Amino acid sequence: MYSDTALDVAEREFLRLVPDPLRLERGDAAPAFDRAALPGVVWPLDLLAARTLLLAPGTDRAVKDSVWRVVIARARMSQDWMCGAIGLAMPALKGCARRCTRGLTPAGVEEVDAEILAGFIAAVREIRTDYANLAWYLRCRAQRAGLRSRRRLLEQTGAEAGDHDAPAANSVASTGGHPDLLLERAVSRGVLSLAEADLIGATRLEETSLRDVAAASGEGYWALAKRRSRAEQRLLAALESGDLDPMAGPVAHAKPDLGPAPRASSPLRVSSVSKPGWALAL
């Protein structure tokens, strides 16, 4: 019998908080809301209704990013809005959890769910909000945290990670340690941007096809392929030079490729937040 996991508790708290104070006014994400055709949307828009809007296949990507920019800004200031961000992403987080916890014990499921939640919260606090397709980047960070936890649990029990570990992970690990930790170290030392690490993690470690990433992110396939290739060349050079050794200090590197310029951010109204000044994880 499975007990409630961290994601279950977060979803209950999210449902308790909507519609107040977790709601958006039409002007919060202008001009994206003004330009888009949003039939059936009633203002103010609570985050449960916003979640339905974001999941609708016809919702414009600019609207989705505008909603996320507002929610992320508020989540960095308010515990309630951090819970709102988690609730807004819950369908994606539950999907990550289903993949990462398959075949685990109830205790393992609880641990992996907690790591997925922690990874998502960290991403909300760190992500650059001028990125396009913010939801995809947030999901990538959460899923990678869950996969790290899964691998750790399977290593402890001597089980095989199965189809959750791509062959590329083993080759990277043989030269620079655990692949996820290696990517994190590359970001912290300026070898890769966060976007590049997410791209490599999704396509090399999670076995998501580059075409799927291109479709989800709205970027061209060949542009992504070239960006990944350049990033992997820098990563390999840093590995060979010893710059990514766990004991090595920060080293100056060529500027990471941030990809094409993201669309301009919509104006944010960071107001009506409860518990202002709160900036810690739940």
C-alpha positions in Angstrom: 0.0 0.0 0.0 1.5 3.3 -1.1 1.3 6.2 1.3 1.1 9.8 0.2 4.2 11.1 -1.5 5.6 14.6 -1.6 3.8 15.2 -4.9 0.5 14.1 -3.4 0.9 16.4 -0.4 1.8 19.3 -2.7 -1.2 18.7 -5.0 -3.5 18.8 -2.0 -2.0 22.0 -0.7 -2.3 23.5 -4.2 -6.0 22.7 -4.4 -6.5 24.2 -0.9 -5.0 27.5 -2.0 -7.0 28.0 -5.2 -8.7 30.2 -6.2 -7.3 32.6 -3.5 -4.6 33.8 -3.4 -3.4 31.9 -6.5 -4.9 33.7 -9.3 -3.9 35.9 -12.3 -5.4 39.1 -13.6 -5.5 39.8 -17.3 -2.9 42.5 -17.1 -0.4 40.3 -15.3 1.1 38.8 -18.4 0.3 41.5 -20.9 0.7 41.8 -23.9 0.6 38.0 -24.4 -2.9 37.7 -22.9 -4.2 40.7 -24.9 -2.9 39.3 -28.2 -4.1 35.7 -27.8 -7.5 34.4 -28.4 -8.5 32.8 -25.2 -12.2 31.6 -25.5 -13.9 30.7 -22.3 -11.3 32.2 -20.0 -12.8 34.1 -17.1 -10.8 36.7 -15.3 -9.4 36.7 -12.7 -7.9 33.3 -13.7 -7.1 30.9 -10.8 -4.1 28.6 -11.3 -6.2 25.5 -11.5 -8.0 27.0 -14.5 -4.6 28.3 -15.8 -3.3 24.7 -15.6 -6.2 23.6 -17.8 -5.4 26.4 -20.2 -1.7 25.5 -20.4 -2.5 21.9 -21.1 -4.9 22.8 -24.0 -3.2 21.9 -27.3 -4.3 25.2 -28.9 -2.8 27.5 -26.3 -0.1 29.7 -27.8 3.4 29.1 -26.5 3.8 32.8 -25.8 0.9 32.7 -23.4 2.3 29.6 -21.7 5.7 31.3 -21.2 4.0 34.5 -20.0 2.0 32.7 -17.3 5.2 30.9 -16.2 7.2 34.1 -16.0 4.6 35.6 -13.6 4.3 32.4 -11.5 8.1 32.0 -11.2 8.6 35.6 -10.2 5.9 35.3 -7.5 7.2 31.8 -6.4 10.6 33.3 -5.6 8.9 35.6 -3.1 6.1 33.6 -1.7 5.6 30.1 -0.2 2.0 30.0 -1.5 3.1 30.8 -5.0 5.8 28.2 -4.9 3.1 25.8 -4.1 1.2 27.3 -7.1 4.1 26.7 -9.4 4.3 23.1 -8.3 0.5 22.7 -8.8 0.8 24.3 -12.3 3.4 21.8 -13.2 1.9 18.8 -11.5 0.7 16.9 -14.7 4.4 17.0 -15.9 5.8 16.2 -12.5 3.4 13.2 -12.2 4.6 12.0 -15.6 8.2 12.3 -14.5 7.3 10.3 -11.3 5.6 7.5 -13.3 8.7 7.0 -15.4 11.3 7.4 -12.6 9.5 5.2 -10.0 8.5 2.2 -12.1 9.3 -1.0 -10.3 10.5 0.6 -7.1 9.4 -0.2 -3.6 6.9 2.2 -1.8 9.8 3.7 0.1 11.7 4.2 -3.1 8.7 5.8 -4.7 8.5 8.3 -1.8 12.2 9.1 -2.1 12.2 9.6 -5.8 9.0 11.8 -5.7 10.7 14.0 -3.0 13.8 14.4 -5.3 11.6 15.3 -8.3 9.9 18.0 -6.2 13.2 19.3 -4.9 14.7 19.4 -8.4 11.7 21.4 -9.6 11.9 23.9 -6.8 15.6 24.4 -7.4 14.8 25.0 -11.1 12.1 27.6 -10.3 14.6 29.4 -8.1 17.5 29.3 -10.7 16.0 29.3 -14.2 16.5 32.4 -16.5 13.0 33.6 -17.2 14.0 35.0 -20.6 14.2 31.4 -21.9 11.5 30.3 -24.3 9.4 27.2 -23.4 10.1 27.5 -19.7 7.9 24.5 -18.8 10.1 22.2 -20.7 13.2 23.3 -19.0 11.6 23.0 -15.6 10.4 19.5 -16.4 13.9 18.5 -17.6 15.4 19.6 -14.3 12.8 17.7 -12.2 13.1 14.5 -14.3 16.8 14.5 -14.1 16.6 14.8 -10.3 14.2 11.9 -10.2 16.5 9.8 -12.5 19.5 10.5 -10.3 17.6 9.3 -7.3 16.4 6.2 -9.1 19.9 5.3 -10.2 21.2 5.8 -6.7 18.5 3.5 -5.2 19.1 0.9 -7.9 22.9 1.0 -7.2 22.2 0.5 -3.5 20.1 -2.6 -4.1 22.4 -3.9 -6.9 19.6 -3.8 -9.4 19.9 -2.8 -13.0 18.7 0.6 -14.1 17.3 -0.8 -17.3 16.0 1.5 -20.0 16.3 4.5 -17.8 20.1 4.6 -18.4 21.2 5.5 -21.8 24.5 3.9 -23.2 25.9 7.5 -23.3 25.6 7.7 -19.6 28.1 4.8 -19.1 30.6 6.3 -21.5 30.5 9.7 -19.8 30.7 8.1 -16.4 33.8 6.2 -17.3 35.7 9.5 -17.9 34.2 12.0 -15.6 32.1 10.4 -12.9 28.3 10.2 -12.7 26.9 11.9 -15.8 24.3 14.0 -14.1 26.8 15.3 -11.5 29.3 15.9 -14.3 26.7 18.1 -16.2 26.0 20.0 -13.0 29.7 20.6 -12.4 30.1 21.8 -16.0 27.4 24.4 -15.5 28.8 25.6 -12.1 32.3 25.9 -13.7 31.1 27.8 -16.8 31.7 25.1 -19.3 28.0 24.7 -20.2 25.0 26.8 -19.9 22.0 25.4 -18.0 20.1 25.1 -21.3 23.0 23.2 -22.8 23.2 20.8 -19.8 19.4 20.2 -20.0 19.7 19.5 -23.8 22.5 17.0 -23.3 20.8 15.4 -20.3 17.5 15.0 -22.1 18.9 13.7 -25.4 21.8 11.6 -24.2 20.9 10.4 -20.7 17.0 10.3 -20.9 17.0 9.1 -24.6 14.6 11.8 -25.7 15.0 12.3 -29.4 16.4 15.6 -30.6 13.4 15.9 -32.9 11.1 15.6 -29.9 13.1 18.3 -28.1 13.0 20.5 -31.2 9.2 20.1 -31.4 8.7 20.8 -27.7 11.0 23.8 -27.6 10.0 25.4 -30.9 13.6 25.5 -32.1 14.9 24.1 -35.4 16.3 20.6 -35.4 19.6 21.5 -37.0 20.1 24.5 -34.8 19.7 22.3 -31.7 22.0 19.6 -33.2 24.7 22.2 -33.8 24.3 23.7 -30.4 24.5 20.3 -28.7 27.6 19.4 -30.8 29.4 22.6 -29.8 28.5 22.0 -26.1 29.7 18.4 -26.2 33.0 19.5 -27.7 33.5 21.9 -24.9 32.5 19.3 -22.4 35.0 16.7 -23.8 37.8 19.3 -23.9 37.1 20.2 -20.2 37.1 16.5 -19.3 40.4 15.9 -21.1 42.1 18.9 -19.5 41.0 17.9 -16.0 38.9 21.0 -15.5 35.9 19.0 -14.4 37.7 16.9 -11.9 35.7 17.1 -8.6 38.7 18.5 -6.8 39.6 21.1 -9.4 38.6 24.7 -8.8 36.7 27.0 -11.2 38.4 27.6 -14.5 37.7 30.2 -17.2 36.2 28.8 -20.3 34.7 30.0 -23.6 31.3 31.5 -23.1 28.6 28.8 -23.2 26.3 28.9 -26.2 22.9 30.3 -25.0 21.3 29.5 -28.3 19.1 31.9 -30.2 17.9 35.0 -28.5 14.8 34.2 -26.5 11.6 36.1 -27.2 11.3 39.3 -25.2 9.9 38.9 -21.7 6.4 40.2 -21.0 6.1 42.8 -18.3 5.6 41.3 -14.9 3.4 42.5 -12.1 4.8 40.8 -9.1 2.1 41.8 -6.6 -0.5 40.3 -4.4 1.8 37.8 -3.0 1.4 36.3 0.4 4.3 35.9 2.8 6.5 38.4 0.9 10.2 37.8 1.3 9.8 34.0 1.6 12.4 32.5 -0.7 13.0 29.0 0.8 11.9 25.6 -0.6 8.7 24.1 0.8 
